[in-house]
Amino acid sequence: MNPTGHANDRDCSAFRLSVPCACRAERGVALVVVLWVVLVLSLLIGGFAFTMHVETQLQSYHRKALKADALARSGYELARLALMQDAQGPDAEITAPNQAWVTNRNWFVDHELGEGKISVTITDEESKLPLNRLTPGQWRRLLDLLGVDPADADVIADSVADWIDDNDLHMLNGAEDEYYASLVPPYRAKNAPLDRVEELLLVRGVTPELMYGVPADDEHEAIPGLAELLTTTTSGRININTASAIVLKAALGLDDLQLESILTRRPGPDGEWGTDDDQPFRNLNEFYALLGNLTEEVRNQLSEWLAVRSTHFTVRVTAEVAGVRRAVQAIVFVGDGGHTQVVCWREVPAS
């Protein structure tokens, strides 16, 4: 203190300066805390908003997927209705490509239904070769038509026969357990009929290219695969009204003239199915007459392989709702009077 009894002016000035500095420091800390709180709250709110957005998108997707599933099932019902109508109509005794199950494009091609659209394809399984009934000779004819080397065709034909038969004795060019046990991974021959055509990929000599075919390019035409020519779900007969040229030739060993006569007769003079001049075979006798003079024995043999009416069909439906796609595939049996029964049902990738 100075002589007058008052504090030194310098000390008072220091005290007056220290108080505002402490307040400013506390306010700075508080500001930092507030900023951190705001940041944390912003992150929480942002995370919550993002979660809600994702949940909303998921709910929207599931809603669209559910509608697409329902549309796919509706498409199957449309296909079933078309098959039933043809089986109950005036041409119920035959199955041919001029019927509604083939020609009804208004129902089957990008058909708008509700909030989406559906596309339906129906394939006659009796238009294919019955896999489990084919003889080695029919196999060799088929593989020759597909451009397979004769030596490879011998291996495949004998190996398929060995795969299906119920013994462990392999044919000359075939394969049984001894061969398949040497593969990686090893497995055994089935020694039973195939349940699906794709099982052929397990058989010696069958490659993915042979199974699924080769697409066309600038120099070569497309080569069909076994998957579209063979079937394991069928009555065991071939429908002469719907079978392709390669199926008829492989199954029956027809010459080019006989095959041309069949292919020309079926759609009529204009060469197009679904017109008034269509001439599908209404019975096997019409088919035999076109082939020429056949003995009774040959007719009886052919009758075990041929039919003019089909009973098994594969229905594939693709449905789309706002970009979400679903596809189902069903094999349906169509009996007398239009009675239908689902043989197989599965969801498949939507292409």
C-alpha positions in Angstrom: 0.0 0.0 0.0 1.1 3.6 -0.5 1.1 6.1 2.3 -2.4 7.2 1.7 -3.7 3.7 2.6 -4.8 2.7 -0.9 -3.7 -0.3 -2.9 -1.0 0.1 -5.4 -2.5 1.3 -8.7 -0.5 -1.4 -10.6 -2.0 -4.2 -8.5 -5.5 -2.8 -9.0 -5.0 -2.7 -12.7 -3.8 -6.3 -12.7 -6.9 -7.4 -10.8 -9.1 -5.6 -13.2 -7.5 -7.2 -16.2 -7.5 -10.8 -14.8 -11.3 -11.0 -14.3 -12.2 -10.4 -18.0 -9.5 -12.9 -19.2 -10.9 -15.7 -17.0 -14.4 -15.0 -18.2 -13.3 -15.1 -21.8 -11.6 -18.5 -21.2 -14.7 -20.0 -19.7 -16.8 -18.7 -22.6 -14.3 -20.3 -25.0 -14.6 -23.6 -23.3 -18.4 -23.4 -23.3 -18.4 -22.6 -27.0 -16.2 -25.6 -27.8 -18.5 -27.8 -25.7 -21.6 -26.4 -27.5 -20.0 -27.1 -30.9 -19.2 -30.6 -29.9 -22.7 -31.2 -28.7 -24.1 -29.7 -31.9 -21.8 -31.9 -33.9 -22.8 -35.1 -32.0 -26.5 -34.2 -32.3 -26.0 -33.5 -36.0 -24.4 -36.9 -36.5 -27.1 -38.6 -34.5 -29.8 -36.9 -36.5 -28.0 -37.6 -39.8 -27.6 -41.2 -38.9 -31.3 -41.4 -37.9 -32.3 -39.8 -41.1 -30.1 -42.1 -43.2 -31.5 -45.1 -41.3 -35.1 -43.9 -42.0 -34.2 -43.4 -45.6 -32.8 -46.9 -45.9 -35.8 -48.4 -44.1 -38.2 -46.5 -46.4 -36.3 -47.8 -49.5 -36.4 -51.3 -48.2 -40.1 -51.1 -47.4 -40.7 -49.8 -50.9 -38.6 -52.5 -52.4 -40.4 -55.3 -50.5 -43.8 -53.8 -51.4 -42.8 -53.8 -55.1 -41.3 -57.3 -54.8 -44.5 -58.6 -53.2 -46.6 -57.1 -56.0 -44.2 -58.6 -58.6 -44.6 -62.0 -57.0 -48.3 -61.7 -57.1 -48.2 -60.6 -60.8 -46.0 -63.6 -61.6 -48.5 -65.9 -60.1 -51.3 -64.1 -62.0 -49.3 -64.7 -65.2 -49.2 -68.4 -64.5 -53.0 -68.4 -64.1 -53.3 -66.7 -67.4 -51.2 -69.4 -69.0 -53.2 -72.1 -67.3 -56.4 -70.6 -68.5 -55.2 -70.6 -72.1 -54.1 -74.2 -71.8 -57.5 -75.2 -70.3 -59.4 -73.4 -73.0 -57.5 -75.2 -75.8 -58.0 -78.5 -74.0 -61.7 -77.9 -73.8 -62.2 -76.4 -77.3 -63.1 -77.8 -80.7 -59.4 -78.9 -81.3 -59.0 -80.5 -77.9 -57.7 -83.8 -79.5 -54.6 -82.0 -80.8 -51.9 -79.6 -79.6 -50.5 -77.3 -82.2 -48.8 -73.8 -82.5 -52.0 -72.2 -83.9 -53.7 -72.4 -80.5 -54.1 -69.7 -77.9 -51.3 -70.9 -75.7 -48.9 -69.9 -78.5 -50.7 -67.1 -80.4 -52.3 -65.0 -77.6 -49.8 -62.1 -77.6 -52.2 -59.7 -76.0 -52.0 -61.8 -72.9 -48.4 -62.9 -73.0 -46.2 -60.1 -74.3 -45.7 -57.2 -71.9 -49.2 -57.5 -70.6 -50.0 -54.5 -68.3 -51.7 -55.6 -65.1 -52.1 -53.4 -62.1 -49.0 -51.4 -61.4 -46.7 -53.6 -63.5 -46.5 -55.9 -66.5 -46.0 -59.5 -67.2 -44.5 -61.6 -70.0 -45.4 -65.3 -70.4 -43.9 -68.0 -72.4 -45.3 -71.6 -72.7 -43.1 -74.4 -74.0 -44.6 -77.8 -75.0 -42.5 -80.4 -73.3 -43.7 -83.0 -75.8 -42.0 -81.0 -78.6 -38.7 -82.2 -77.1 -36.9 -85.5 -77.0 -37.7 -87.7 -74.0 -34.2 -88.0 -72.5 -34.7 -91.2 -70.5 -36.1 -93.1 -73.5 -33.5 -92.2 -76.1 -31.5 -95.1 -77.6 -27.8 -94.9 -78.4 -28.7 -94.6 -82.1 -31.0 -91.6 -81.5 -28.2 -90.0 -79.3 -25.7 -90.4 -82.2 -28.1 -88.8 -84.7 -28.8 -85.9 -82.4 -25.2 -85.3 -81.6 -24.3 -85.5 -85.3 -26.9 -82.8 -86.0 -25.3 -80.6 -83.3 -21.9 -81.0 -85.0 -20.3 -83.2 -82.4 -17.3 -85.3 -83.5 -18.4 -88.9 -84.1 -15.8 -90.2 -81.6 -17.1 -87.9 -78.9 -20.7 -88.8 -79.8 -19.9 -92.5 -79.2 -18.5 -91.6 -75.8 -21.5 -89.5 -74.8 -24.1 -91.9 -76.2 -22.6 -94.9 -74.3 -21.9 -92.9 -71.2 -25.6 -91.7 -70.9 -26.7 -95.3 -71.3 -24.4 -96.3 -68.5 -25.5 -93.4 -66.3 -29.1 -94.5 -66.6 -28.9 -98.3 -66.5 -29.0 -100.1 -63.1 -25.7 -102.0 -63.4 -22.0 -101.2 -63.0 -20.9 -102.7 -66.4 -19.8 -100.0 -68.8 -20.4 -100.1 -72.5 -17.6 -100.0 -75.0 -17.2 -96.2 -74.9 -19.1 -95.6 -71.7 -18.3 -94.9 -68.1 -19.3 -96.2 -64.7 -18.2 -95.6 -61.1 -14.5 -96.4 -61.8 -14.3 -93.4 -64.2 -16.3 -90.9 -62.1 -14.3 -91.9 -58.9 -11.1 -90.7 -60.6 -12.5 -87.1 -61.0 -12.1 -84.2 -58.7 -14.3 -84.2 -56.8 -15.2 -87.9 -57.2 -18.8 -89.1 -57.4 -20.7 -92.2 -58.5 -22.8 -92.9 -61.6 -26.5 -92.5 -60.9 -27.7 -95.8 -62.4 -31.2 -94.5 -62.6 -33.2 -92.2 -64.9 -32.3 -88.5 -64.8 -34.6 -86.1 -62.9 -33.5 -83.0 -64.7 -31.7 -82.4 -68.0 -29.0 -80.5 -66.3 -27.8 -83.7 -64.7 -26.2 -84.5 -68.0 -23.4 -82.2 -67.1 -22.2 -84.9 -64.7 -22.0 -87.5 -67.6 -18.7 -88.1 -69.3 -18.3 -86.1 -72.4 -21.1 -83.5 -71.9 -19.7 -80.0 -71.9 -21.5 -76.7 -71.0 -21.3 -75.6 -74.6 -23.1 -78.8 -75.7 -25.6 -78.4 -72.9 -26.5 -74.7 -73.4 -25.6 -74.2 -77.1 -23.5 -71.7 -78.9 -24.8 -68.3 -79.9 -24.6 -67.0 -83.5 -21.8 -64.8 -84.6 -20.8 -63.1 -87.9 -19.7 -66.3 -89.5 -21.8 -69.1 -87.9 -25.4 -69.7 -87.1 -26.5 -70.5 -83.5 -26.3 -74.1 -82.4 -29.0 -75.2 -80.0 -28.1 -77.0 -76.8 -29.3 -80.2 -75.2 -31.2 -78.1 -72.6 -33.7 -76.9 -75.2 -34.0 -80.2 -77.1 -34.4 -82.7 -74.2 -36.9 -83.2 -71.4 -37.4 -85.4 -68.4 -40.9 -84.3 -67.7 -43.1 -85.6 -70.4 -45.5 -88.4 -71.4 -42.5 -90.0 -73.2 -43.9 -89.3 -76.6 -43.1 -86.6 -79.2 -45.8 -84.3 -80.5 -45.4 -84.3 -84.3 -47.3 -80.9 -84.5 -44.8 -79.0 -82.3 -41.5 -80.8 -82.6 -38.7 -79.0 -84.3 -36.9 -80.3 -87.4 -33.9 -81.4 -85.3 -36.1 -83.3 -82.9 -38.0 -85.1 -85.6 -34.8 -86.0 -87.5 -33.0 -87.2 -84.4 -35.9 -89.3 -83.1 -37.1 -90.8 -86.4 -34.1 -90.8 -88.7 -36.1 -89.0 -91.4 -34.5 -88.1 -94.7 -34.5 -84.5 -96.0 -37.5 -85.0 -98.3 -39.6 -86.5 -95.6 -38.7 -83.8 -93.1 -39.4 -81.1 -95.7 -42.9 -82.6 -96.3 -43.7 -82.4 -92.7 -42.4 -78.9 -92.1 -44.2 -77.6 -95.1 -47.6 -79.3 -94.4 -48.0 -78.2 -90.8 -48.4 -74.4 -91.1 -50.1 -74.6 -94.5 -49.3 -72.9 -97.9 -48.5 -69.5 -96.4 -45.8 -71.0 -94.1 -47.2 -69.2 -91.0 -48.9 -70.7 -87.9 -52.1 -69.1 -86.7 -53.7 -68.5 -90.1 -56.7 -70.2 -91.7 -54.7 -72.5 -93.9 -52.9 -74.3 -91.0 -52.8 -78.1 -91.4 -51.7 -79.7 -88.1 -51.8 -83.5 -88.0 -55.1 -84.6 -86.4 -54.0 -88.2 -86.0 -51.0 -90.4 -86.6 -52.4 -92.0 -89.7 -52.2 -88.6 -91.5 -48.5 -88.5 -90.5 -47.9 -92.1 -91.7 -49.5 -91.3 -95.1 -47.2 -88.4 -95.6 -44.1 -90.5 -94.9 -45.1 -93.1 -97.5 -45.8 -96.8 -97.4 -45.0 -98.1 -93.9 -45.4 -101.6 -92.7 -47.7 -102.4 -89.8 -44.6 -103.2 -87.7 -43.1 -99.8 -88.4 -46.3 -98.0 -87.6 -46.6 -99.8 -84.3 -43.0 -98.9 -83.4 -43.6 -95.2 -84.3 -46.9 -95.2 -82.3 -44.9 -95.8 -79.1 -43.0 -92.6 -79.8 -45.4 -90.2 -81.4 -48.5 -88.2 -80.5 -50.6 -85.3 -81.8 -51.6 -84.0 -78.4 -49.4 -82.8 -75.5 -49.9 -83.1 -71.8 -46.9 -81.4 -70.2 -46.0 -77.7 -70.6 -43.4 -75.4 -69.1 -44.8 -72.0 -68.1 -42.3 -69.2 -67.5 -43.5 -65.8 -66.2 -41.5 -62.6 -65.7 -43.2 -59.8 -63.8 -42.0 -56.3 -63.3 -43.2 -53.5 -60.9 -41.3 -50.2 -61.0 -38.0 -51.8 -61.9 -38.4 -54.8 -59.5 -38.5 -58.1 -61.4 -39.6 -61.6 -60.3 -39.8 -64.8 -62.4 -41.4 -68.1 -61.8 -41.3 -71.3 -63.8 -43.8 -74.1 -63.5 -44.3 -77.4 -65.3 -48.0 -78.1 -65.6 -49.9 -81.3 -66.6 -53.0 -80.8 -68.7 -55.3 -83.8 -68.8 -58.5 -84.6 -70.5 -61.2 -82.0 -70.2 -58.7 -79.3 -69.3 -57.8 -80.7 -65.8 -54.5 -79.1 -64.7 -51.9 -80.1 -62.1 -48.6 -78.4 -61.2 -45.8 -80.9 -61.5 -43.0 -78.5 -60.5 -42.8 -74.9 -59.3 -39.8 -72.8 -58.7 -38.6 -69.2 -58.7 -35.9 -68.5 -61.3 -33.6 -65.6 -62.0 -35.4 -62.8 -63.9 -33.7 -62.2 -67.2 
